[in-house]
Amino acid sequence: METKSKFLKVKCKKCKNEQIIFNKAATVVKCLVCETVLAEPKGGLADIKTSVEEVMD
């Protein structure tokens, strides 16, 4: 059985920092460098606000 939960490598649009986040984030995820919002919870999958560089299994 394949899980739908994935980790995503995203890049902040503001400072270009790369960060790994969970695609089912239950809280607001901010950039560790500039605190720009990267993802917001949306009842299941997170609403990703930036570009996804890589999907990690």
MIMI-336122 format. One line per field, with one value per residue: x, y, z of N, C-alpha, C in turn; residue number from 1. Coordinates in steps of 0.1 Angstrom, whole numbers, plus 5000, padded with zeros to 4 digits. Each point is the difference from the previous one (the first is absolute). Layout:
! residues N
nxx <- (X,...)
nyy <- (Y,...)
nzz <- (Z,...)
caxx <- (X,...)
cayy <- (Y,...)
cazz <- (Z,...)
cxx <- (X,...)
cyy <- (Y,...)
czz <- (Z,...)
num <- (NUM,...)
This chain:
! residues 57
nxx <- (5008,4998,5008,4991,5006,5005,5013,5000,5009,4998,4998,5005,4988,5000,5005,4992,4997,5007,4988,5001,4988,4990,4995,4999,5007,5000,5011,5000,5006,5010,5006,5010,5002,4990,4995,5002,4986,5004,4993,4987,4995,4995,4999,5010,5001,5012,4997,5008,5006,5009,5011,4995,5011,4995,4995,5001,5003)
nyy <- (4988,5008,5007,5009,4997,5012,5000,5014,5001,5011,5009,5007,5006,5003,4990,4991,5000,4988,4994,4990,4998,4998,4991,4994,5011,4999,5006,5013,4998,5005,5008,4992,5006,5001,4989,4999,5001,4987,4996,4998,4996,4990,4995,4999,5001,5004,5013,4995,5010,4990,5000,4988,4997,4993,4988,4999,4987)
nzz <- (5000,4991,5007,5003,5011,4997,4999,5000,4991,5007,4991,5010,4996,5013,5008,4993,5013,5000,5001,5009,4995,5008,4990,5012,4999,5013,4998,5001,4988,5007,4992,5001,4989,4992,5004,4986,4999,5002,5011,4997,5011,4993,5013,4993,4987,5003,5001,4990,5006,4998,4994,4995,5006,5010,4996,5013,4997)
caxx <- (4992,5008,4996,4999,5008,5013,5008,5003,5010,4995,5010,4993,5000,5006,5015,5006,5004,4994,4996,4991,4988,4991,4989,4987,5003,4989,5002,5006,5015,5007,5014,5008,5009,4993,4987,4990,4992,5002,4988,4990,4992,4988,4992,5006,5013,5003,5000,5013,5001,5013,5003,5005,5012,5002,4991,5008,4992)
cayy <- (5012,5012,5012,5013,5010,5002,5011,5008,5010,5012,5012,5013,5009,5013,5000,4989,4989,4987,4994,4988,5001,4989,5005,5001,5009,5003,5014,5009,4998,5012,4999,5001,5012,5014,4998,5001,4988,4991,4991,5002,4988,5001,4988,4988,5004,5014,5009,5004,5013,5003,4990,4987,4996,4985,4992,4989,4989)
cazz <- (5000,4998,5008,4993,5007,4994,5004,4989,5000,4994,5000,5003,4989,5004,5002,4992,5009,4997,5013,4998,5007,4999,4991,5007,5011,5008,5004,4990,4999,4996,4996,5012,4998,4999,5006,4991,5001,4989,4999,5010,5001,4993,5002,4995,4995,5003,4989,4998,4995,4993,4990,5004,4993,5000,5008,5006,5004)
cxx <- (5009,4994,4999,5008,5014,5007,5003,5012,4995,5010,4991,5002,5008,5015,5007,5005,4992,4997,4991,4988,4991,4988,4987,5002,4987,5001,5006,5015,5006,5014,5009,5009,4992,4986,4988,4992,5002,4988,4990,4991,4986,4991,5005,5014,5002,4999,5014,5001,5012,5003,5006,5012,5001,4989,5008,4990,5004)
cyy <- (5013,5011,5012,5011,5000,5012,5007,5009,5012,5012,5013,5010,5013,4999,4988,4989,4988,4994,4988,5002,4987,5005,5000,5008,5004,5014,5008,4997,5013,4997,5002,5012,5013,4999,5002,4987,4991,4991,5003,4987,5003,4987,4987,5003,5015,5008,5006,5014,5004,4989,4987,4997,4985,4994,4988,4989,4995)
czz <- (5000,5009,4991,5007,4994,5007,4987,5002,4993,5001,5003,4989,5003,5002,4994,5009,4997,5014,4997,5009,4998,4992,5008,5013,5008,5006,4989,5001,4994,4996,5013,4999,5001,5005,4991,5001,4988,4998,5011,5000,4993,5001,4996,4995,5002,4987,4999,4993,4992,4990,5006,4991,4998,5009,5005,5004,5014)
num <- (1,2,3,4,5,6,7,8,9,10,11,12,13,14,15,16,17,18,19,20,21,22,23,24,25,26,27,28,29,30,31,32,33,34,35,36,37,38,39,40,41,42,43,44,45,46,47,48,49,50,51,52,53,54,55,56,57)
